[in-house]
Amino acid sequence: MRRLTREFFTASTLELTERLLGKVFVRRAASGALLKGRIVETEAYLGSGDEACHAWRKKTPRNEVMFRAPGTLYVYFTYGCHHLLNIVTEPEGVAGAVLLRAMEPLEGIPLMQERRRTGRETELMNGPAKLAAALRLDCGDSGRDLFGDEFWLEDAPPPPPSAIATSSRVGITRSRELPWRKYLAASPHVSKGRPS
């Protein structure tokens, strides 16, 4: 499949929350094996007017990756045990990112099953911490981008608008009324999280 270029990320964060659905996230493992997942659930976070965003107050050493060029990976550690994967989506110097909440595993599934310690494919990547574990992502990957030999996005036909559902975001307490979560309603790989 054709790789997506930087031009794909010229859309706004809120547009990309929907446009990323159906695209394929790829990581090349150290062994050379490819790990692929189709994006089925996303959430938008903006530095301006969004108190749930890490960068809503100001730029800090923790969130500075959110101010980098679109297509940069922003991986952070939360709750003392989980890594979460975001893609920076606003123009450089402006904070904004899309959290990848769930994927449908497509390739490298035995390795994902080993890492996640489950044989059930619908449990491999049906949540943001689960997909990061299946892909073996950590804070050392934060700041890398989607235009090299280790990480990239592959194009795929967009899902029809009728297949896409919208809700408020999951697991947050501030700015929770914003309808910035998008997901493929019929996918069995969507997270079990409930909107705020």
Sequence and secondary structure as in RCSB ss.txt:
>XXXX:A:sequence
MRRLTREFFTASTLELTERLLGKVFVRRAASGALLKGRIVETEAYLGSGDEACHAWRKKTPRNEVMFRAPGTLYV
YFTYGCHHLLNIVTEPEGVAGAVLLRAMEPLEGIPLMQERRRTGRETELMNGPAKLAAALRLDCGDSGRDLFGDE
FWLEDAPPPPPSAIATSSRVGITRSRELPWRKYLAASPHVSKGRPS
>XXXX:A:secstr
  B  GGGGGS HHHHHHHTTT EEEEE TTS EEEEEEEEEEEEESSS TTSTTSS   TTTGGGGS TTBEEE
EEETTTEEEEEEE S TTS EEEEEEEEEEEE HHHHHHHHT   GGGTSSSHHHHHHHTT  GGGTT BSBSSS
EEEE      GGGEEEE  BS SSSTT   EEEETT TTS    B 
